[in-house]
Each structure stands twice: as structure tokens, then as C-alpha cells.
Amino acid sequence: MAFFTFGSGSNAVTYEATSISVTTSGREVDSSHLGLGKGSLRKFRSLKMTNYEIKVDYLGDTAPAIGVDDFSIDSGWGATGSAFGTKAACTSVTITGTVGDQVKGSATFKPSYD
């Protein structure tokens, strides 16, 4: 089982994760100029920054609140505390329930350094 916690103090809630997806992408900017000739390749420059996003499917009675708060997740998922930080922004949430089944949800988190 994997778990993640979102919130701080008495508002912290731990959820059982049923699926975790970590996306890491680099960031670059197009540094091409108008003087490029026909058939030239566009040029890109790396900003030397990395973008992390964690999508989690979970079981629980509540949904994480949209906003920035303390965030922790079991290690070994590709986004440890040193890479992801200790705070995260919950950017989207869904929660569904079916008669005779557990309440399920999904949430997306991005690192926040507020």
C-alpha cells in the first residue's frame, strides 16, 4: 500500500493511494530569431528547470482541498522530498461514489515553494 498526506496540523489527511503517476519534464524556450533561413532548424534553450506533477488515485471519504499545503508521499515514487519539496499545490480534484463501493477520487499536485 502507498499513502500520501495533504494538509497541516489537525487538517492533515492521509489517503490510501491506489495509483500514482509522476511526470517530470524539462523546460525550454524557443530562441529562434526572424533571420533564420528557409529550411533552418528552430533553436531551443534549456532553462535548466524541471517541472514535476503527481497524479494520484485514492480511496477516502473526502477530497483534498484546492490550494497549497504540506504534502508528503511514500518514498520511491520518483518525487522525493528533495525533488518535490514539502509543500504542494493541489490543482485539480475529482471524487466519485457508487452504491456498495468505496469512495474513490483522483487529485493532481504540483510543487509549491510559497
C-alpha positions, 0 to 999 in steps of 0.5 A: 500500500502507498499513502500520501498526506495533504494538509497541516496540523489537525487538517492533515489527511492521509489517503490510501493511494491506489495509483500514482503517476509522476511526470517530470519534464524539462523546460525550454524556450524557443530562441529562434530569431526572424533571420533564420533561413528557409529550411533552418532548424528552430533553436531551443534553450534549456532553462535548466528547470524541471517541472514535476506533477503527481497524479494520484488515485485514492480511496477516502471519504473526502477530497483534498482541498484546492490550494497549497499545503504540506504534502508528503508521499511514500518514498520511491515514487520518483518525487522525493522530498528533495525533488518535490519539496514539502509543500504542494499545490493541489490543482485539480480534484475529482471524487466519485461514489457508487452504491456498495463501493468505496469512495474513490477520487483522483487529485493532481499536485504540483510543487509549491515553494510559497 
